[in-house]
Amino acid sequence: LKEGKFLWEDKKVLSAQVKDLSSSTIQIVAQVEGKFNHIYKQQVEIERGESCLLDSSCSCSLGFDCQHIAAVTFYLEECLE
């Protein structure tokens, strides 16, 4: 989480767009700039009622539960209503 917060504070979340919206979930695709200016792609699914993360993936070597997903989560917390 700490590394994800640093990425978010450094404005490394380049984009976040709604991919799909249903009555119960929202799917978002995002891009975060990581080390060495590498761009990683994320996909997150959020339950709309409770605003909890249901599923996530990232194109980095970890693939999930990484600092890039954390950065997107901090970004969405600030920007998504």
N, C-alpha and C positions, 0 to 999 in steps of 0.2 A: 504494500500500500504506500509506503514511504516513497519509493521510486516512482510510482504512478502519480503521486501528488506533485512531485518535482516536475514530471513531464507536463502535467496540467498547468502548474504555475508558470512554467517556461513557455506556455502557449504552443506546445508540441502537438496538440490535437488539431489536425488540419481541417477535418471535415467530419460531420455527423449528419446523416440523412435518414429519414423514415423510409424503410423499405416496404413494410407492411403494417397495416393498422386494422385490428379487429376489435370487437367489443370487449375482449378480455386481455389481449396482449398487444404489444407494439414491438416490431423488429426494427433495429437500427443498424446501419452499416456506417463504419467510421474509418478514418485513417489517422495514424499517429506516427510522427517522426521519432525514430529511435536513434541509437548510437550510429555514428558515422553517416548521418543523414539518410539512413535507410527508412523507407516508408513501409509500415506494417498495416495490414487491413484487419479490421475487427468486425464481428457481427454479434450483436447482443439481442436477447429477447427479454422483455420486461413485462411482468404481470401488472396490468393497469390499475387494478383496485388497490393493491397493497404496495405498489411501486417496488417490487422485489425482483431481483435478477433471476430469471429462470434458466437461461442457457447463454453461453458465450463461446466464441472461438476467435483465434488470432493467427495470423500467418507467421508469427515468430516461431522460434524453435520449441518453445514451451507449448504453444498451441491453445492454452487456456489458463485461467487464473494467473495472468502475468501483469506486469506493470503497465502494459499498453491498455489492457481491459480496465485496470484501475483508473488510468488517466481518463478514459472515455466515461467511466462512471462518475468521476468528479465533475467532468464537463457537463454531463447530462443533468446531474444534480443541480448545477447552477443555471442551466439554460432551458431545460425541458419543463414545461408546465402541463 
